[in-house]
Amino acid sequence: MLLDQDQDQEQVEGRAVQVSEVTVSFFGFRAKSHDRTGFSALKHMYRDHPVLVRCLCTYLGAMWTVTLAVTALNLL
């Protein structure tokens, strides 16, 4: 989801709303929050949505573990 800077700051009941986005691929992610990207964005998202960030990190850890296990089995 791509948004212009004008669309990032919306007004809800007189307060500015910050848009955070996470794009998940098979072996990685791209996060953007508070005009930051990567792990810095995850730190900001963790304050508001800790379960979401923990699930994302668990998913990525599991995918890399499975990949390493399959690779190790194929090399032996």
Biopython code that builds the backbone (N, CA, C, O; Angstrom):
import numpy as np
from Bio.PDB.StructureBuilder import StructureBuilder

atoms = [
    (1, "MET", "N", (0.851, -1.167, 0.000)),
    (1, "MET", "CA", (0.000, 0.000, 0.000)),
    (1, "MET", "C", (0.900, 1.234, 0.000)),
    (1, "MET", "O", (1.695, 1.427, 0.920)),
    (2, "LEU", "N", (0.779, 2.037, -0.993)),
    (2, "LEU", "CA", (1.570, 3.249, -1.090)),
    (2, "LEU", "C", (0.660, 4.455, -0.886)),
    (2, "LEU", "O", (-0.418, 4.546, -1.473)),
    (3, "LEU", "N", (1.106, 5.357, -0.061)),
    (3, "LEU", "CA", (0.318, 6.554, 0.226)),
    (3, "LEU", "C", (1.182, 7.788, 0.023)),
    (3, "LEU", "O", (2.388, 7.757, 0.271)),
    (4, "ASP", "N", (0.571, 8.869, -0.427)),
    (4, "ASP", "CA", (1.274, 10.135, -0.500)),
    (4, "ASP", "C", (1.417, 10.705, 0.905)),
    (4, "ASP", "O", (0.702, 10.308, 1.825)),
    (5, "GLN", "N", (2.340, 11.630, 1.057)),
    (5, "GLN", "CA", (2.522, 12.264, 2.361)),
    (5, "GLN", "C", (1.249, 12.984, 2.796)),
    (5, "GLN", "O", (0.962, 13.059, 3.991)),
    (6, "ASP", "N", (0.479, 13.516, 1.841)),
    (6, "ASP", "CA", (-0.762, 14.213, 2.192)),
    (6, "ASP", "C", (-1.785, 13.249, 2.773)),
    (6, "ASP", "O", (-2.582, 13.630, 3.631)),
    (7, "GLN", "N", (-1.768, 12.007, 2.313)),
    (7, "GLN", "CA", (-2.727, 11.034, 2.791)),
    (7, "GLN", "C", (-2.293, 10.410, 4.118)),
    (7, "GLN", "O", (-3.125, 9.858, 4.838)),
    (8, "ASP", "N", (-0.981, 10.490, 4.458)),
    (8, "ASP", "CA", (-0.507, 9.902, 5.705)),
    (8, "ASP", "C", (-1.145, 10.562, 6.925)),
    (8, "ASP", "O", (-1.520, 9.879, 7.878)),
    (9, "GLN", "N", (-1.267, 11.863, 6.896)),
    (9, "GLN", "CA", (-1.805, 12.596, 8.036)),
    (9, "GLN", "C", (-3.282, 12.880, 7.801)),
    (9, "GLN", "O", (-3.631, 13.844, 7.120)),
    (10, "GLU", "N", (-4.125, 12.069, 8.345)),
    (10, "GLU", "CA", (-5.558, 12.286, 8.265)),
    (10, "GLU", "C", (-6.032, 12.869, 9.591)),
    (10, "GLU", "O", (-5.354, 12.753, 10.612)),
    (11, "GLN", "N", (-7.175, 13.481, 9.561)),
    (11, "GLN", "CA", (-7.732, 14.056, 10.772)),
    (11, "GLN", "C", (-8.900, 13.208, 11.256)),
    (11, "GLN", "O", (-9.851, 12.972, 10.510)),
    (12, "VAL", "N", (-8.831, 12.754, 12.491)),
    (12, "VAL", "CA", (-9.915, 12.015, 13.118)),
    (12, "VAL", "C", (-10.217, 12.709, 14.435)),
    (12, "VAL", "O", (-9.387, 12.732, 15.344)),
    (13, "GLU", "N", (-11.397, 13.266, 14.526)),
    (13, "GLU", "CA", (-11.832, 13.989, 15.721)),
    (13, "GLU", "C", (-10.824, 15.060, 16.129)),
    (13, "GLU", "O", (-10.572, 15.259, 17.318)),
    (14, "GLY", "N", (-10.251, 15.745, 15.150)),
    (14, "GLY", "CA", (-9.336, 16.839, 15.436)),
    (14, "GLY", "C", (-7.910, 16.433, 15.726)),
    (14, "GLY", "O", (-7.071, 17.292, 15.997)),
    (15, "ARG", "N", (-7.610, 15.134, 15.675)),
    (15, "ARG", "CA", (-6.241, 14.670, 15.949)),
    (15, "ARG", "C", (-5.650, 14.084, 14.677)),
    (15, "ARG", "O", (-6.367, 13.503, 13.862)),
    (16, "ALA", "N", (-4.345, 14.237, 14.509)),
    (16, "ALA", "CA", (-3.658, 13.660, 13.358)),
    (16, "ALA", "C", (-3.474, 12.161, 13.585)),
    (16, "ALA", "O", (-3.180, 11.720, 14.696)),
    (17, "VAL", "N", (-3.649, 11.394, 12.523)),
    (17, "VAL", "CA", (-3.502, 9.945, 12.591)),
    (17, "VAL", "C", (-2.276, 9.553, 11.781)),
    (17, "VAL", "O", (-2.146, 9.942, 10.621)),
    (18, "GLN", "N", (-1.390, 8.794, 12.377)),
    (18, "GLN", "CA", (-0.194, 8.310, 11.695)),
    (18, "GLN", "C", (-0.486, 6.939, 11.107)),
    (18, "GLN", "O", (-0.996, 6.064, 11.808)),
    (19, "VAL", "N", (-0.176, 6.737, 9.846)),
    (19, "VAL", "CA", (-0.406, 5.463, 9.173)),
    (19, "VAL", "C", (0.853, 4.616, 9.276)),
    (19, "VAL", "O", (1.949, 5.068, 8.946)),
    (20, "SER", "N", (0.684, 3.395, 9.732)),
    (20, "SER", "CA", (1.780, 2.430, 9.771)),
    (20, "SER", "C", (1.460, 1.322, 8.787)),
    (20, "SER", "O", (0.304, 0.922, 8.648)),
    (21, "GLU", "N", (2.481, 0.824, 8.105)),
    (21, "GLU", "CA", (2.247, -0.247, 7.149)),
    (21, "GLU", "C", (3.330, -1.310, 7.276)),
    (21, "GLU", "O", (4.495, -1.016, 7.545)),
    (22, "VAL", "N", (2.911, -2.548, 7.074)),
    (22, "VAL", "CA", (3.827, -3.681, 7.085)),
    (22, "VAL", "C", (3.520, -4.522, 5.859)),
    (22, "VAL", "O", (2.375, -4.913, 5.632)),
    (23, "THR", "N", (4.549, -4.798, 5.070)),
    (23, "THR", "CA", (4.426, -5.675, 3.922)),
    (23, "THR", "C", (5.236, -6.927, 4.228)),
    (23, "THR", "O", (6.449, -6.858, 4.432)),
    (24, "VAL", "N", (4.562, -8.064, 4.259)),
    (24, "VAL", "CA", (5.216, -9.324, 4.612)),
    (24, "VAL", "C", (5.408, -10.153, 3.358)),
    (24, "VAL", "O", (4.462, -10.383, 2.604)),
    (25, "SER", "N", (6.637, -10.603, 3.138)),
    (25, "SER", "CA", (6.906, -11.539, 2.057)),
    (25, "SER", "C", (7.274, -12.881, 2.691)),
    (25, "SER", "O", (7.209, -13.040, 3.910)),
    (26, "PHE", "N", (7.657, -13.834, 1.859)),
    (26, "PHE", "CA", (7.913, -15.168, 2.378)),
    (26, "PHE", "C", (9.073, -15.195, 3.372)),
    (26, "PHE", "O", (8.992, -15.887, 4.386)),
    (27, "PHE", "N", (10.146, -14.458, 3.101)),
    (27, "PHE", "CA", (11.323, -14.493, 3.963)),
    (27, "PHE", "C", (11.688, -13.154, 4.590)),
    (27, "PHE", "O", (12.792, -13.006, 5.114)),
    (28, "GLY", "N", (10.802, -12.190, 4.552)),
    (28, "GLY", "CA", (11.152, -10.905, 5.125)),
    (28, "GLY", "C", (9.951, -10.006, 5.281)),
    (28, "GLY", "O", (8.809, -10.432, 5.113)),
    (29, "PHE", "N", (10.219, -8.763, 5.604)),
    (29, "PHE", "CA", (9.151, -7.783, 5.788)),
    (29, "PHE", "C", (9.691, -6.405, 5.463)),
    (29, "PHE", "O", (10.901, -6.185, 5.413)),
    (30, "ARG", "N", (8.775, -5.489, 5.246)),
    (30, "ARG", "CA", (9.100, -4.083, 5.074)),
    (30, "ARG", "C", (8.106, -3.317, 5.921)),
    (30, "ARG", "O", (6.896, -3.428, 5.721)),
    (31, "ALA", "N", (8.603, -2.548, 6.857)),
    (31, "ALA", "CA", (7.735, -1.807, 7.770)),
    (31, "ALA", "C", (8.022, -0.314, 7.657)),
    (31, "ALA", "O", (9.161, 0.102, 7.446)),
    (32, "LYS", "N", (6.968, 0.480, 7.801)),
    (32, "LYS", "CA", (7.104, 1.932, 7.808)),
    (32, "LYS", "C", (6.142, 2.503, 8.836)),
    (32, "LYS", "O", (4.942, 2.229, 8.802)),
    (33, "SER", "N", (6.678, 3.291, 9.740)),
    (33, "SER", "CA", (5.873, 3.914, 10.778)),
    (33, "SER", "C", (6.596, 5.151, 11.282)),
    (33, "SER", "O", (7.811, 5.125, 11.484)),
    (34, "HIS", "N", (5.869, 6.217, 11.484)),
    (34, "HIS", "CA", (6.431, 7.471, 11.979)),
    (34, "HIS", "C", (7.633, 7.906, 11.132)),
    (34, "HIS", "O", (8.652, 8.344, 11.667)),
    (35, "ASP", "N", (7.504, 7.780, 9.816)),
    (35, "ASP", "CA", (8.557, 8.163, 8.861)),
    (35, "ASP", "C", (9.864, 7.412, 9.077)),
    (35, "ASP", "O", (10.933, 7.918, 8.736)),
    (36, "ARG", "N", (9.790, 6.239, 9.626)),
    (36, "ARG", "CA", (10.961, 5.377, 9.797)),
    (36, "ARG", "C", (10.670, 4.031, 9.155)),
    (36, "ARG", "O", (9.511, 3.671, 8.944)),
    (37, "THR", "N", (11.716, 3.299, 8.849)),
    (37, "THR", "CA", (11.542, 1.998, 8.217)),
    (37, "THR", "C", (12.320, 0.932, 8.978)),
    (37, "THR", "O", (13.149, 1.246, 9.832)),
    (38, "GLY", "N", (12.047, -0.321, 8.662)),
    (38, "GLY", "CA", (12.786, -1.448, 9.231)),
    (38, "GLY", "C", (12.497, -1.660, 10.706)),
    (38, "GLY", "O", (11.367, -1.511, 11.171)),
    (39, "PHE", "N", (13.558, -2.015, 11.430)),
    (39, "PHE", "CA", (13.408, -2.334, 12.849)),
    (39, "PHE", "C", (13.010, -1.118, 13.676)),
    (39, "PHE", "O", (12.343, -1.260, 14.701)),
    (40, "SER", "N", (13.407, 0.063, 13.248)),
    (40, "SER", "CA", (13.000, 1.279, 13.949)),
    (40, "SER", "C", (11.482, 1.457, 13.878)),
    (40, "SER", "O", (10.853, 1.874, 14.850)),
    (41, "ALA", "N", (10.903, 1.136, 12.724)),
    (41, "ALA", "CA", (9.441, 1.210, 12.584)),
    (41, "ALA", "C", (8.762, 0.169, 13.458)),
    (41, "ALA", "O", (7.706, 0.432, 14.034)),
    (42, "LEU", "N", (9.362, -1.015, 13.560)),
    (42, "LEU", "CA", (8.781, -2.048, 14.428)),
    (42, "LEU", "C", (8.775, -1.624, 15.890)),
    (42, "LEU", "O", (7.848, -1.958, 16.627)),
    (43, "LYS", "N", (9.793, -0.895, 16.314)),
    (43, "LYS", "CA", (9.818, -0.396, 17.689)),
    (43, "LYS", "C", (8.645, 0.544, 17.937)),
    (43, "LYS", "O", (8.017, 0.487, 18.994)),
    (44, "HIS", "N", (8.345, 1.409, 16.968)),
    (44, "HIS", "CA", (7.205, 2.319, 17.120)),
    (44, "HIS", "C", (5.889, 1.546, 17.095)),
    (44, "HIS", "O", (4.978, 1.844, 17.867)),
    (45, "MET", "N", (5.789, 0.557, 16.212)),
    (45, "MET", "CA", (4.561, -0.239, 16.137)),
    (45, "MET", "C", (4.368, -1.087, 17.386)),
    (45, "MET", "O", (3.233, -1.352, 17.784)),
    (46, "TYR", "N", (5.451, -1.510, 18.003)),
    (46, "TYR", "CA", (5.368, -2.359, 19.190)),
    (46, "TYR", "C", (4.643, -1.649, 20.334)),
    (46, "TYR", "O", (3.970, -2.291, 21.141)),
    (47, "ARG", "N", (4.781, -0.342, 20.399)),
    (47, "ARG", "CA", (4.113, 0.420, 21.472)),
    (47, "ARG", "C", (2.592, 0.331, 21.367)),
    (47, "ARG", "O", (1.897, 0.263, 22.381)),
    (48, "ASP", "N", (2.076, 0.330, 20.128)),
    (48, "ASP", "CA", (0.626, 0.302, 19.934)),
    (48, "ASP", "C", (0.082, -1.103, 19.690)),
    (48, "ASP", "O", (-1.049, -1.404, 20.071)),
    (49, "HIS", "N", (0.875, -1.957, 19.061)),
    (49, "HIS", "CA", (0.405, -3.286, 18.655)),
    (49, "HIS", "C", (1.462, -4.353, 18.966)),
    (49, "HIS", "O", (2.053, -4.914, 18.044)),
    (50, "PRO", "N", (1.707, -4.642, 20.247)),
    (50, "PRO", "CA", (2.776, -5.598, 20.585)),
    (50, "PRO", "C", (2.493, -7.016, 20.089)),
    (50, "PRO", "O", (3.429, -7.725, 19.720)),
    (51, "VAL", "N", (1.245, -7.442, 20.071)),
    (51, "VAL", "CA", (0.936, -8.805, 19.626)),
    (51, "VAL", "C", (1.230, -8.956, 18.138)),
    (51, "VAL", "O", (1.764, -9.981, 17.714)),
    (52, "LEU", "N", (0.891, -7.961, 17.354)),
    (52, "LEU", "CA", (1.151, -7.996, 15.915)),
    (52, "LEU", "C", (2.643, -8.111, 15.627)),
    (52, "LEU", "O", (3.051, -8.916, 14.789)),
    (53, "VAL", "N", (3.449, -7.326, 16.304)),
    (53, "VAL", "CA", (4.899, -7.350, 16.076)),
    (53, "VAL", "C", (5.490, -8.673, 16.540)),
    (53, "VAL", "O", (6.372, -9.215, 15.873)),
    (54, "ARG", "N", (5.028, -9.202, 17.660)),
    (54, "ARG", "CA", (5.529, -10.499, 18.125)),
    (54, "ARG", "C", (5.160, -11.618, 17.165)),
    (54, "ARG", "O", (5.975, -12.503, 16.907)),
    (55, "CYS", "N", (3.946, -11.591, 16.635)),
    (55, "CYS", "CA", (3.534, -12.610, 15.654)),
    (55, "CYS", "C", (4.367, -12.507, 14.383)),
    (55, "CYS", "O", (4.747, -13.528, 13.810)),
    (56, "LEU", "N", (4.653, -11.295, 13.939)),
    (56, "LEU", "CA", (5.469, -11.093, 12.750)),
    (56, "LEU", "C", (6.875, -11.647, 12.959)),
    (56, "LEU", "O", (7.401, -12.346, 12.093)),
    (57, "CYS", "N", (7.477, -11.345, 14.087)),
    (57, "CYS", "CA", (8.827, -11.841, 14.374)),
    (57, "CYS", "C", (8.836, -13.363, 14.536)),
    (57, "CYS", "O", (9.783, -14.020, 14.101)),
    (58, "THR", "N", (7.816, -13.921, 15.143)),
    (58, "THR", "CA", (7.718, -15.375, 15.291)),
    (58, "THR", "C", (7.571, -16.046, 13.933)),
    (58, "THR", "O", (8.216, -17.061, 13.669)),
    (59, "TYR", "N", (6.733, -15.491, 13.075)),
    (59, "TYR", "CA", (6.544, -16.027, 11.729)),
    (59, "TYR", "C", (7.857, -16.032, 10.950)),
    (59, "TYR", "O", (8.223, -17.035, 10.338)),
    (60, "LEU", "N", (8.559, -14.903, 10.978)),
    (60, "LEU", "CA", (9.803, -14.815, 10.231)),
    (60, "LEU", "C", (10.867, -15.745, 10.803)),
    (60, "LEU", "O", (11.617, -16.364, 10.050)),
    (61, "GLY", "N", (10.936, -15.848, 12.117)),
    (61, "GLY", "CA", (11.877, -16.770, 12.741)),
    (61, "GLY", "C", (11.589, -18.215, 12.374)),
    (61, "GLY", "O", (12.510, -18.989, 12.111)),
    (62, "ALA", "N", (10.315, -18.581, 12.354)),
    (62, "ALA", "CA", (9.933, -19.941, 11.983)),
    (62, "ALA", "C", (10.259, -20.227, 10.524)),
    (62, "ALA", "O", (10.745, -21.312, 10.206)),
    (63, "MET", "N", (10.003, -19.280, 9.636)),
    (63, "MET", "CA", (10.293, -19.492, 8.221)),
    (63, "MET", "C", (11.789, -19.672, 7.984)),
    (63, "MET", "O", (12.189, -20.536, 7.204)),
    (64, "TRP", "N", (12.613, -18.876, 8.639)),
    (64, "TRP", "CA", (14.063, -19.016, 8.460)),
    (64, "TRP", "C", (14.569, -20.301, 9.099)),
    (64, "TRP", "O", (15.504, -20.909, 8.580)),
    (65, "THR", "N", (13.979, -20.732, 10.214)),
    (65, "THR", "CA", (14.383, -21.991, 10.846)),
    (65, "THR", "C", (14.062, -23.175, 9.944)),
    (65, "THR", "O", (14.886, -24.075, 9.786)),
    (66, "VAL", "N", (12.886, -23.181, 9.357)),
    (66, "VAL", "CA", (12.507, -24.258, 8.436)),
    (66, "VAL", "C", (13.430, -24.252, 7.223)),
    (66, "VAL", "O", (13.870, -25.309, 6.772)),
    (67, "THR", "N", (13.722, -23.080, 6.699)),
    (67, "THR", "CA", (14.610, -22.984, 5.540)),
    (67, "THR", "C", (16.001, -23.517, 5.867)),
    (67, "THR", "O", (16.581, -24.263, 5.078)),
    (68, "LEU", "N", (16.531, -23.146, 7.009)),
    (68, "LEU", "CA", (17.853, -23.641, 7.406)),
    (68, "LEU", "C", (17.852, -25.142, 7.649)),
    (68, "LEU", "O", (18.818, -25.826, 7.309)),
    (69, "ALA", "N", (16.778, -25.660, 8.233)),
    (69, "ALA", "CA", (16.697, -27.101, 8.482)),
    (69, "ALA", "C", (16.632, -27.879, 7.160)),
    (69, "ALA", "O", (17.305, -28.900, 7.013)),
    (70, "VAL", "N", (15.848, -27.417, 6.221)),
    (70, "VAL", "CA", (15.752, -28.089, 4.916)),
    (70, "VAL", "C", (17.088, -28.022, 4.178)),
    (70, "VAL", "O", (17.516, -29.001, 3.567)),
    (71, "THR", "N", (17.733, -26.882, 4.237)),
    (71, "THR", "CA", (19.047, -26.732, 3.589)),
    (71, "THR", "C", (20.084, -27.647, 4.225)),
    (71, "THR", "O", (20.878, -28.272, 3.522)),
    (72, "ALA", "N", (20.080, -27.729, 5.548)),
    (72, "ALA", "CA", (21.028, -28.599, 6.241)),
    (72, "ALA", "C", (20.784, -30.070, 5.905)),
    (72, "ALA", "O", (21.739, -30.826, 5.723)),
    (73, "LEU", "N", (19.533, -30.480, 5.821)),
    (73, "LEU", "CA", (19.207, -31.867, 5.468)),
    (73, "LEU", "C", (19.643, -32.197, 4.035)),
    (73, "LEU", "O", (20.085, -33.312, 3.757)),
    (74, "ASN", "N", (19.516, -31.236, 3.145)),
    (74, "ASN", "CA", (19.910, -31.453, 1.757)),
    (74, "ASN", "C", (21.425, -31.499, 1.585)),
    (74, "ASN", "O", (21.927, -32.156, 0.673)),
    (75, "LEU", "N", (22.144, -30.813, 2.443)),
    (75, "LEU", "CA", (23.619, -30.804, 2.350)),
    (75, "LEU", "C", (24.238, -32.051, 2.955)),
    (75, "LEU", "O", (25.347, -32.435, 2.581)),
    (76, "LEU", "N", (23.544, -32.685, 3.878)),
    (76, "LEU", "CA", (24.113, -33.878, 4.532)),
    (76, "LEU", "C", (23.915, -35.116, 3.747)),
    (76, "LEU", "O", (24.339, -36.190, 4.172)),
]
sb = StructureBuilder()
sb.init_structure("model")
sb.init_model(0)
sb.init_chain("A")
sb.init_seg("    ")
for serial, (resi, resn, name, xyz) in enumerate(atoms, 1):
    if name == "N":
        sb.init_residue(resn, " ", resi, " ")
    sb.init_atom(name, np.array(xyz, "f"), 0.0, 1.0, " ", f" {name:<3s}", serial, name[0])
structure = sb.get_structure()
